Amino acid sequence: MSLYVILKFVHVLLAIIAIGFNASYAIWIARAEREPEHALHVLRGVKFLDDRFANPAYGLLLVFGLAMTFMAGYPLSTLWIAASLVLYVGLVLVGLFVYTPTLKRQIAVLEAEGATAPAYTQLSRRSSAVGIALAVDVVVIVFLMVTKPTL
């Protein structure tokens, strides 16, 4: 078994972890909306999973992906690689500067004002919209990685 195959295995495993955790957030949050007494616990859980599992997995995905790219001899200017890297940078920036601060603020408002507060409702909508945009970004990256389109 080659080092490349091992890197590829770990890369795919990290993608499953990152995307799997992210996909579960919508389910947990939807359940919390139906049972607001559990919303704080759910949002704290989502934050924990994001900080400790999904985000580190996304970081390692870049490392392992670049390692495979260099091992295989693909230039970074290859369409599917370049497009994926641009989308990845967008994913990281929106995650760090929009989603995570929104989630932190959502938790703080929920603690201070409760689930019926207008600020909480507004933050929930923003979090959902940003989450959907990030999910679309991730799906496009996965599509590019799997299909490797060329011009």
PLY file of the C-alpha trace (Angstrom):
ply
format ascii 1.0
element vertex 151
property float x
property float y
property float z
element edge 150
property int vertex1
property int vertex2
end_header
0.00 0.00 0.00
1.45 3.34 -1.03
1.73 6.49 1.06
-0.59 8.19 -1.45
-3.35 5.63 -0.81
-2.98 6.09 2.95
-3.19 9.88 2.55
-6.25 9.48 0.35
-7.93 7.22 2.92
-7.29 9.71 5.73
-8.44 12.59 3.48
-11.75 10.84 2.72
-12.20 9.89 6.38
-11.67 13.53 7.41
-14.21 14.65 4.79
-16.75 12.19 6.19
-16.15 13.49 9.71
-16.30 17.20 8.78
-19.27 16.99 6.45
-21.10 14.46 8.59
-20.94 16.60 11.69
-21.95 19.69 9.71
-24.91 17.89 8.16
-26.13 16.87 11.61
-26.34 20.48 12.83
-29.48 21.20 10.81
-31.18 18.14 12.28
-30.27 19.02 15.87
-31.23 22.66 15.46
-34.57 21.77 13.84
-35.33 19.48 16.77
-34.39 22.24 19.23
-36.77 24.64 17.49
-39.60 22.21 18.21
-38.43 21.84 21.82
-37.02 25.27 22.81
-36.23 24.08 26.34
-33.38 22.09 24.77
-32.13 24.83 22.44
-29.26 25.99 24.65
-27.95 22.46 25.11
-28.23 21.79 21.36
-26.48 25.02 20.33
-23.68 24.42 22.82
-23.39 20.89 21.44
-23.21 22.16 17.87
-20.52 24.66 18.89
-18.56 21.89 20.64
-18.78 19.55 17.63
-17.85 22.36 15.25
-14.86 23.52 17.31
-13.51 20.09 18.26
-14.31 17.84 15.31
-15.57 19.50 12.13
-13.23 22.48 11.98
-10.05 20.52 12.82
-11.08 17.95 10.19
-11.48 20.72 7.60
-8.03 22.04 8.49
-6.46 18.60 8.11
-8.36 18.08 4.84
-6.36 20.94 3.36
-3.08 19.49 4.61
-3.76 15.98 3.32
-5.27 17.28 0.07
-2.22 19.42 -0.67
0.08 16.52 0.22
-1.73 14.29 -2.28
-1.69 17.04 -4.90
2.07 17.44 -4.64
2.67 13.68 -4.52
0.57 13.15 -7.66
2.28 16.04 -9.43
-0.90 18.03 -10.09
-0.32 21.76 -10.45
-2.46 23.91 -8.15
-3.69 25.66 -11.29
-5.56 22.50 -12.36
-9.19 23.62 -12.72
-10.79 21.37 -10.11
-8.00 21.96 -7.61
-7.89 25.74 -8.07
-11.69 26.04 -7.92
-11.82 23.84 -4.82
-9.13 25.89 -3.10
-10.98 29.14 -3.82
-14.20 27.64 -2.47
-12.32 26.26 0.54
-10.88 29.69 1.38
-14.40 31.12 1.15
-15.68 28.33 3.39
-13.04 29.02 6.02
-13.52 32.79 5.95
-17.32 32.63 6.17
-17.07 29.94 8.85
-14.61 31.90 10.98
-15.98 35.39 10.51
-19.72 34.84 10.06
-20.97 31.40 11.18
-18.95 30.98 14.38
-19.55 34.52 15.68
-23.25 34.18 14.83
-23.46 30.91 16.73
-21.64 32.40 19.73
-23.98 35.39 19.73
-27.00 33.13 19.30
-25.97 31.17 22.41
-25.38 34.38 24.38
-28.76 35.87 23.41
-30.53 32.61 24.17
-28.93 32.53 27.64
-29.77 36.17 28.34
-33.14 36.69 26.66
-34.59 33.29 25.78
-35.80 31.61 22.60
-38.65 34.06 22.03
-36.39 37.13 21.85
-36.45 38.90 18.46
-32.63 39.03 18.47
-32.50 35.27 18.92
-34.94 34.74 16.05
-32.88 37.01 13.80
-29.65 35.21 14.70
-31.31 31.83 14.11
-32.34 32.92 10.61
-28.86 34.23 9.88
-27.26 31.04 11.18
-29.55 28.92 9.01
-28.90 30.99 5.88
-25.15 30.93 6.40
-25.27 27.21 7.17
-27.08 26.54 3.90
-24.57 28.63 1.95
-21.67 26.75 3.56
-23.33 23.42 2.81
-23.69 24.34 -0.86
-20.02 25.37 -0.92
-19.00 22.01 0.57
-21.16 20.04 -1.87
-19.56 21.85 -4.81
-16.08 21.11 -3.43
-16.97 17.41 -3.04
-18.36 17.39 -6.59
-15.12 18.89 -7.92
-12.97 16.48 -5.94
-14.90 13.43 -7.09
-15.48 14.35 -10.75
-12.24 16.28 -11.41
-13.73 18.22 -14.36
-11.48 19.68 -17.04
-12.09 22.25 -19.75
0 1
1 2
2 3
3 4
4 5
5 6
6 7
7 8
8 9
9 10
10 11
11 12
12 13
13 14
14 15
15 16
16 17
17 18
18 19
19 20
20 21
21 22
22 23
23 24
24 25
25 26
26 27
27 28
28 29
29 30
30 31
31 32
32 33
33 34
34 35
35 36
36 37
37 38
38 39
39 40
40 41
41 42
42 43
43 44
44 45
45 46
46 47
47 48
48 49
49 50
50 51
51 52
52 53
53 54
54 55
55 56
56 57
57 58
58 59
59 60
60 61
61 62
62 63
63 64
64 65
65 66
66 67
67 68
68 69
69 70
70 71
71 72
72 73
73 74
74 75
75 76
76 77
77 78
78 79
79 80
80 81
81 82
82 83
83 84
84 85
85 86
86 87
87 88
88 89
89 90
90 91
91 92
92 93
93 94
94 95
95 96
96 97
97 98
98 99
99 100
100 101
101 102
102 103
103 104
104 105
105 106
106 107
107 108
108 109
109 110
110 111
111 112
112 113
113 114
114 115
115 116
116 117
117 118
118 119
119 120
120 121
121 122
122 123
123 124
124 125
125 126
126 127
127 128
128 129
129 130
130 131
131 132
132 133
133 134
134 135
135 136
136 137
137 138
138 139
139 140
140 141
141 142
142 143
143 144
144 145
145 146
146 147
147 148
148 149
149 150
